[in-house]
Amino acid sequence: MKGGLNRKTTGWIFAATSVFVVIFLFLAPFHQGLFVGYEVTFERPLYVALVCSLVCLTFICFYLYRDWKIASHGDILVALIWIIPISYFIATLEAITSQWAFIEAFVRLGWGVFFVLGYYITRHSASYKILLFALIGSGYVIVMFGLLNWFGNAHYIDAVLADRLSSVFQYPNAYAAYLIAIAICALIMVQSSRKKRYLVFHAFMLVPVLLSLLLTLSRGALLVLFVVLIFYLALLPWKRQLISVMELGIVGIAAFAVYGFAVKTRGQLLENYSPGVSLRGWLLVLGIAAIASLIVLGVRLRFGRLDNNKADKLWSPRRLALPVVLVSLGLALYVLIMSNFPFSKILPAGIAARLEGVNLQSTSVFLRNTLYEDAIRAGADYPVFGAGGGAWSVLSESYKSYPYSSSKVHNFYIETYLESGLFGGIVLIAILCYVFVLLIGQIKKKIRETNDDNRWLIFPVFSIVILGHSFVDFDMSFFYLSSLVFLTLGATAAISNRPTAVIWGKGRVTKAFASGLFLVAIFMIYKCIVALRADEYYRSSINVLAETGKYDAVQSAIEQAESLRPGHPQYLVTMAKLNRLMYRDTKNESFSRTAEYALNKLKAIDPYNIEAVEINYDLDMDRMNLDRAHEEVRRAVELFPWTIGFYEKAIELDLRLGTDSTLSDDKRIGYLREARWLANEIIRRIEVIDRLPETERVMSRGVFGLNDNLQAQLQLLDAIEAIPIADNERLFMENKR
């Protein structure tokens, strides 16, 4: 771990960045995991975290300016990592939604900061240990906090989502991915602990970690756990593999044993909370965990000497035998799942139901496959530099194949392709490959050098788990998780680093790079602070609206927010909505003009904003500007073809214009033909829905179906088409009465 920060000249940098990382690891997850959710409510904690990380970047820039030279593969990666945020900033130039594109670009800049922090902190032996224990310790804190919510001792919003544990992340699958990483890390700590008390502690914590994983009821996470476990075991000598499986089996059985009781206790607490019931749940979990940890200690004392035997070759048949057996068992389990094996006879009800629900036509599998196809199709229209960050949250309405609801692609790599194009996707994959190729090149040497201490494996394993699970979910949309990925990637680059010929020594090139990075950091800090100030004004406007309802105060606060963050869609939507309502009630044209100003800006910077389209249509109808309302609702049908409400409004307006005696016969016929086309389009899309799997069909018909008003409109259309056009107006008026 040598060769990191020069303690004599840059000790303060080491101290400041290490303190920041530790604070971040323990505090940041309690702000919804810093979820990037494309809503104002998620922005403030995200900006605060970005400001703090960018301040750390300015500290790192001092070191880079003084001492940096590109003389190793790690140094090359420190330079290359910034291409990832550059690819996203390029995408903002033609972004579909500029506000979310900038936020995603800021997030990628934060990734670069954490990669550099991980790289330099890990190269210092003391900070390496701090990072290692902070990573594990923060994981244990989050696990215990999740169980506090499960047993009714804490009440974090959506920490338990329905019957699934989600802890601080409020999303069970993301929490499950994090738990897998913590579980493997804890197992490594058990294997590497030389002192009995540390071994017992980490074995003890493995029980609540695995129990929490079971309580998430995440099927994809269990698959990732299986794959990563095989990868980890393949790196160990075969005798240590057996000990690892024995130890994991002990704590796994303990977690399974307490699972049913934990579920039953949760049900009792929901019916009638009782401190005694909660305490009984805790005592059982902690008691079984203590017993399991002592059994693990006994296994280590009995068989631990096998660890001292000479290690066999890295890819020897003996080393690969157990992983091959586990793969065979995994394939057998897959066959059982696909053959509808009755798991309810041997597994707890909740887990059995999740496994029995897996098939190629199940809701989750079908939805994800459709999502991937639709997102790739959208990305094909923005192939080189992408559609900008957050693109799917708005493009999904236009590209989805049926009326599902998902603002995330559920695949990090496809989402990267959509948002930053082939350029961004290739850059990301190239950097990940660079890091892991370095690791593979050094892994045999590292295992030989640290045969009794594999704690260094925690860093690559952590990033591999989250990146692997991100193939099927949106874990990387949590800035906390994605930051940990790049922090551990930087640490992986440090522990697998090797020198190269000096590309650039200390001089103008490295100083210019460090200076440029420093200026970027200062500018981005300023932008984040401005965004925080704008958020304060916007929040105050919402508070004033709720408390007093005074238009002038609300409008003033929104205008101040919008002046600081021009083009923020939520600010403009709120302004447009407020002024449209004021115009509807007062008919004062100044309100109408203000609403139109906000809507025109939205159309330019966020053309797929569905709220803006709805407000625009309502405003035109309030003004009785039927031609413009007709244009807007037709545009809405094209942009949002699975939103039944726009079809309803379009048909109703077409019928109104089609029976207007002040219009020419040709225009009236045109409107009626358009209404018929819309009616046929509804029928066609309902036929598409009817071909979906049952669950998806039921859900889709719930959001895209014929309500009573729409059915009445279609009946009226049939009646109008059946009579001469001269009688259309009379029939329409009679129907209105």
N, C-alpha and C positions, 0 to 999 in steps of 0.2 A: 504493500500500500504506500510505497514511498514515491516521491516525486511529485507530490501534490502542491498545496499552497506553501509558500515560504513563510514559516512561522515568525521569522525575525522581522519581516517587512510587511506581512499581510495577515498577522494573527487576528487583527480586529475583523477582517473579512471572514475568516473561518468562524469566529465566534458569532458574528451577526447572522450569517447564513445558516449556521447550525441551529441557532435559537429559532429562527424563522421556520425552518423545516419542522422542528419538533412541535412548535405551536400550531402550525398548519395541520400536521398529522392528527393532533388531538382535538382541535377546535373546529376546523373547517367542515368535517362531515355532519356536524349538527345543524348545518344550514341546508338541509335537504340534499346533502352530498354535492352542493353547488351545481345543481341541475341546470343545464342550458335548455330552458323550456320554451323560449320564444314568447314569454309573457313578462309584463312589467314586474310582477311579484318575484321573479327569479333574478332580476338584474342586480339589485343592490349588493347582496353578499358576493356575487360574482365579481363586480367591479372592485369591491374592497380587497378581495383575494388577489386580483390582478394588479392592483396598485402595490400591494405589499411584495408580490413576486417581482414586479418591475423595479422596485427600489433595490431588491437584492441583486437584480441584474446590473444596476449601476455600480454596486460594490464589486461585482465580478469583473466589470469592465476596467476598474482600476488595476486589478491583477493582470488582466489580459494586456493592458497598455504597458505595464512595467516589465512583465516576465514572460509573456506568451511567445512561444515559437511553435511552428508546425513541424514536429519531429517524431510523431507517432500516429498510429491509426486513430487513437482517441482524439488527438488534436485535430485531425482531419474531420472527424465527426462533429466536434465542437463548432467547426466552421459550416459543415454541410447541414446541420440540424435546422438552421434558419431558413433553408429553402422551403420547408414545410409552411411556415407562416407567410413567406413571400408568395407561395402558390395561391394562398387564400386571399391575400391582399390584391393580387392580380385579378382573381375571380370577382372581387367587389366592383371592378370597373364596369362589368355588364351584368351585375347581379339582378336576380329576379326580385329580391327584397333586400334593399340596401342595409337597413338597420340590422337585421339578423346576420347578414353577410359580414358586417364589420365586427359584430360580437364574436362570431366564429373565428374571424381572423385574429382578434385579440386573444381568444382562447388558445389558438395555435402558437401565438407568441409566448403565452404562459407555458405551453409544453416545452418550448425551446429553453426557457429559463430553468425549468425543473430538470431537464436533461443535463444542462451544464452544471447545475447544483449537484445532482447525483454523481456526475463524473468527478468533479473536484473534491467534494466532501469524502467520497469513498477512497480517494487516493491518500488520504491522511488516516493513519491507523486509529487515532482516537475518535475522529468524527465518523469513521466507518462503523465503529461499535455503537456510537450514539444513534446513527441512522438505523442500524439493524434493530436495536432494542426499541426505538421509538416506533418503527414500522410494526413490529410484533405487538408492542404494548398498546398502541392505539387500536389495533385490531381487537385485542381482548376487551378493551373498554367498550367498543361499539357492540361486541357480542353480549356483554353483560347488560348493557343498556337496552338492547333488544329484548332480552329475557325479562328485564324489569317491566317493560311494557306488556309482555305476554302475561306476566303474573299480576298485572294490575297495579304495580308500584309506581309507574310513571305513565304519562299520558301524552306522548309525542304524537302529533297528527299523523294518521295513517301508518304508524309504526307496525300495526297489525292491520293488514288490508283484507277484509272479509275474514277468512280463516287461515291466511298466509302471513307469516312473519316477514316484515320488510325493514324494520329498524329505522335508522336515520335516512335511508335512501327512498323510503315510501314506494319502493318498487321491488317486489320479492325476487325477481330474476336477477336484477343487478346486485342485490344483497347476497344472493346465492353465489354469484361469481366471486364476490369479495370473500365470502366465507371459504370457498374452495382454496383461494390463495392463502388465507390465514391458516387453514387446516394443514396444507402441505408445509407451510413455513413452520408451524408448531411441530409437525412430525420431524422435520429436519432438526429443529432445536432439541427434541427428545433424543434423536440419534447422536447429536453432537455434544450434548451436555456431559461434562466430566464430573460435575458435582451432583450428588444425589438429590439435593433440594431443588436444583434447577430442573433436573429430569422429572421429578415428581410434579413440580409446578406446571410445566408445559404439558405433561400427560394429563394432569388434572383439567387444564383448560381445553384440551382436545374434546372432552365430553360435551361441554356446553356449545363448543363450536360446531361439532357434528350434529348435536341436537337442533341447533338453530338452522343448520342446513336442511335437515329433514322437515322442519316446520315451515320452510319457504315453499315446500312442495314443487320445487323447480326440477323438471325432467331434464332439460338441456344442461343444467349445472351438474347433475349426477353423471351425465355422459362425459363432460369435460373433466370432472374429477377422476373418472376412470382412466381417461387417456393420459392426463398429466401424471397420475400415479404410476402408470406403466413407464412413462418416460423417466420419471425419477428413479424407479427401481432399477431400470436398465443401466443406470450410472453407478450402481452399488455392486460390490462383490456379492456373490451369490449367497454367502452365509449371512451377510448383513441384510440382504433382501428378505430372507426368511424371518429374521428378527423383526424387521420393519413390518412385515405382514402380520406377524403375531401381535405386535404392539398395537397396530392400527385395528386389528380384529378385536382386541380387548376393549379399546375405547369405543369402537363402532358398535359392539354388542351392548355396551353400557348405554350408549345413546339410543339405540333401538328399544332397550328395555324401559327407558324412562319416557320415550316418545308418547306412548298411549296415555300414560298418566298425565303428562303435560297438556295434552289435548283435552282430556277430561276435566282437568283443573281449570283450564281456560273457559270451558263451557259453563262450569259452575260459577266462576267469577262473573261471567256475563249475565247470568240469571240473577245473581245476588252476591255482590262483592262482600267478601269476608276476609279480614286480615289473617285469620286462622287458616283458611283454605290456601291463601297465597303463601303463607309461611310454610305450610306443609309441602307445597309444591317445591319451594326453594330447598327445603331440607332434603327432600328426596333426590333432587338433581345434584346438589352439592355432595350429598352422602355417597351416591353411586359414583360420582366423579372421583371422590377421594378413594373409594375402594378400588376403582379401575386403575388409578394412578399408582397405588401401592402394588397391585398385581403386575403392572408394567415394570416397576422397580424390581420386583422379584424375578421377572423374566430377564432383565438386564443383568442382575447379579448372578443368575444361573447360566445364562448363555452369552453374556457380554464378552467373555474372553475370545469368542469366535471372531470378534471385530479385529483382534490383533493378528489374525492370520494374514499371511502374505496375500495381497490382492491379486485376483486373476486378471487376465487381459481384458481390455475394455469391451471388446465385442466377442468374447469367448462364448462357446456353447453353454457353459455352466452359468455364465452371467445372463444369458438371454433365455434360459429355460423357463424360469418363473414368469417373466413378461409374456412369453409365448403361451403359456398355460392360461394366464389371465385373459389374453386376447381371445383364446378359444372359448373360455367361459363367457366372455362378453358377447361373442357371436351367438352362442347358445341362448343367452338371455334375450338377444335381439329377435331370434327366431320365435321364442316363446311369446314375446310381446306382439309380434306380427300375427301370431296364430291365435290371438285372443285367449291366452292362458288365464285361468281364473286366479289372479294373484290375491284376491280377497280372502282366499282360504289360508294363506300363509303370511300375509303382510297386514300391517295396520290399515284401516279402511281408507284414510285419506291418501296414503301413498299408493295403495292398490288401485284406487279410482283413477289417479293420475296416470299410472302405467297402463291400465286397461284402456285408457282413452287415447293411446298413441296408435295411430295408423296413418297411412299416406293421405287419407282424406279427412283426417281430424281437423278441427278448426284451426289450431295453431300452425300445423304443418301446411295446410292449404293456404292460409292467410299469408304466411311468410313466403311461400313460393310465388304467390301472386304479387306480393309486395316487391320482391326482387325483380320479377319480370317487368313490372310497371316502372320501377325506378330506373332500371337499365334502359328501358324504352325512352324515358324522359331524358336520361343522360346522353342518349344518342343525338338529341337535338342541341346539346351543348358539349360537343366532344373534346375540345382542346383544353379550355381553361375552366369549364364547368359553369354552373348556373349560380354560384355563390353559396355561402353558408346559409343554412336554413331553407334551402330551395324546396325540399320535399314538403315542408310544412304548408307551402302554398301551392306547389305544382301538383300535389297529390289529388286535389279536387278535379283537375283536368285530365290526369293520366290514369287514374285508378280504373280497374276493370269492372268493379262492382262497388256498391256503396258501403265499403268498410271505412273505419275511422282510424287513422294512424298518422301522426305528424312525424314519426321516425321510421326509417327504412328497416330497422331491426337487423342491419348488417353494416358494420362500420366501414368496410372496404367498398361496398357498393355506394354507400352514402358519400364517401370521399370522392369516388369517381363522379358522382352526380354534381357535387358541390365545387370541386376543383379540377374536374376533367381528367383526361389522360395524363396531363402534365403533373397534377397534384398526386394522382394515384401512383404513377411510376416513381415519383420522388419518395412518397411514403414507403412503398414496398422496397425500394432500393436501400433506404436507410435502415429499415428493419432487417433486411437481409445482411447488410454490412455488419450490424451489431452481432447477429447470431452466427454469421460465418466466422467472425473473430472469436466468438465463444467456442464454437466447434473446434477451431484450430488450437485452442488452448485448453480444452476441457480435459484431455488425457493428462496433460502436465499438471493441471490444478488438482485433479483427483489424486494423483501420485504424491503431490506435495502436501496435501491436506487430507490424508486418508482418514484421520480421526475427527476432522472438523470440516463438515460440509456446509457450514453456515453461509458461505459465499453463494451457494446455490439458491438461497432465498431470493436474491435479486432477479436472476433470469426466470426462475419459476413463477414469481409474482407477475411479471409482465407477460409471460407466456399464457398464464391462466386467463387474465383479463382479455388479452388480444385474441385468444382462442375462443372464449365465450362470445366475443364481439362479432363472430361470424353469424350468430343467430340472435343477437339482441343489441340494445343500444347502451351498453355499459359506458362507452366512451363519451356519451352525452353528459355524464356526470363529471364535472371538471375535477372533482376530488379524485375519482378513480383514474381518469386519464392522466392527471398530474402524477399520480403514483406510478402509472405505467412508464411515463417518460423519466421519472426520478429513478426507477429501478433499471430502466434501459441505460441511463447514463452510468449508474453504478456497475451494470454488466459490462459496459464498454471499458470502465476503469479496471475491473478485475481481469479482463481478458485482453487488455491492451498490450501491444508490442511495438517496438520502435520501428521507424522507417528512416530512410535517408532524409536529412533535413530539407524540407521543401522551401520553407521560409524561416529564416532566423529572426531574432529580434531586430526590427527595423521599420522602415516606413510602411510596408504592407500590413504587418500585424498591428502597428499603432493606428493606421488609418481604419482598419477593420474594427478595432476596439473603440475608437472615437466615434465611428459611424453608429455602432451598436449602442453606445452611450447616448447619443443624440436621439436615436429612435426610442430608447427607453424613456428619456425625459419627455419627449413629445407624447408618447402613449400614456404616461402618468398624467400629463395635463389633460388629455382627452378623457381619461377615466374619471378624473376629478370633476370635469365639466359635466360628464354624464351623471355622476352622483348628485351634483347640484341640481341638474334638471329633474332628476328623480325626486328630490325633495320638494320642488315646486309642484310636480304632478301629484304626489301623495297629498300635499296640502290642499290642492284643488279638490281631490276626491273627499277629503275630510270636511272641507267647507260645504261641499255639495250635500254630504250626508247630514251635517249638523244644522246648516242654515238654509241651504238651497238658494242663496243669493247669487244671481247670475253674474254680476260685475266682478265679484271677488273670485268666483270660479274661473271665469273667462280670463281674467288677468293672470292668475297662477298658471293656467294652461299655456297662455301665450308666452310667459316667461320660460316655461319648460321647453316649449317648441323653439324659441329663439336660441336656446343653448344647444338643443339637439334637433336641428332642422331635419325634417323628414322622418322623425320617429313615428311609425304607423299608429301606435296606441295613443299617442298624444293627439294626432290629427283625427283619429276616429272619435275620440272623446269630444274634441272640439266640434266636429261635424254633427255628432249625435245631439249634443247640447243645443247647438244653434238651430238645428232642424226642428227640435221639439219647441224651442222658443218661437220659431216662425209659425209652426202649426197653431200655436195658441194665440199669437198676437197678430200674425200676418204683417209684421214689420219687416220690410225688405232688407234692412241692415243685417238681420239674423240670417236671412237667406243668402246674402252675399258672403258672409263669413263662413257659413257652412259650405258654400260652393268653392270658396278659396281652399279650404282644407281638403275637400274631395278632389279637386283638380291636382293638388300636390300629391295626394295618395295615388291617383291614377298614373301619375308620372313615375313615382318611385316604387310603388307596390301595386301593380295593376291586378294582381290576383287576390287582393284583399276582399274577402267575401262580405265583411261587415260594411266596407265602404260602398260596395255595389248596392247592397240593400238600402243603405241610407240615401244614396243617390237616387234610386228609384222612388223611394218614399218622398223625397224632397220634390222631385218633378211632379209626382201625383198631387202633392199639396199645392203646388203652383198651378195645377191643371195644365201643365205642359205635357200633353199626352204623347206628342211625337217623340220628345226626348225621353220620356219614360219608356216608350216602346223600344227605342234604340238601346236603352240601358238594360231592359229585361231580356232582350234578345242576346245582347252581349253576355249577360249573366248565364243564360242557358248554354251558350257556347263554352264559357269558361268553367262552369260547374254543372256538367251534364248529369250528375247523379244527385242533384239537389231538387227534390220534387216541388218545393215551394216556388221556385222560379218558373217552372212549367205552369203551375197553377196561376200565377200572376200574369204570365205571358198570354195564356189562353183567355183569361178573363178580359184582358185589355184588348186582345184581338177581336173578341166578340163585341166588345163595346164599340170599337172603331168600325168593325164590319157591319154594324147596324146603325151607323151614324148617317142620317140623311143628308148632312151638309157635305159629305164627301162624295166624290164621283163613284160611279158603279165599279170602275176598274180597281180603284183603291179598296173599296169595300170587299170586292171579290178576293183581292190579294190578301187582305187581312184574314178572311175566312179560310183561304187555302193554307195560310201559315198556321192557323189554329189547328186545322186538320193534320198538317205535317207534325206538329207538336204532339197531338193526340196519338198519332201512329208511332212516334218516337218513344212515348211513354210505354205503349204496348210492347214495342220491340225490346225495350230495356227490362221490362217485367219478364219477358220470355228468357232473357239472359239470366236473370235472377233465378228463375225456375229450374235452370240447369245446374245450379250450385249444389254442393253438399247440403244436407238437411239443416244443420245448425246455421250455416252461413245464409241459407235461403230464408230461414225464419227471421234472422236478424236483419237481413237486407229488406225483406218485405215490410218490416216494421218502420223503416226510414224512407223507403221508396215504394209507396203504394197509393191507391186511389182512396182519398178521404171523401167524406160526404159532399163537400163543396166542389171538389174536382169532378166527382161523378155527375153532379148536377150540371156543371159547365159542359161536360162532354155530351150529356143528354140534350142540352140546349143547342149545342153545335149540330147534333144530328137533326134536330127539329128545324133549325135554320136552313140547313142544306137541303131539306126536303120541300121547302116552299119557295115561291118566287122571291127575288131579292127585294121587291117593293114592299113586301109584308114583313121583312126582317126586323125593321125598327119597331113596329107595333108589337111583335112577339117578344122582343127583348125587353121592352118597357113593361109588358104584362108580367113577364117572368120576374123582373126586379120588384114589382109590387107584391 
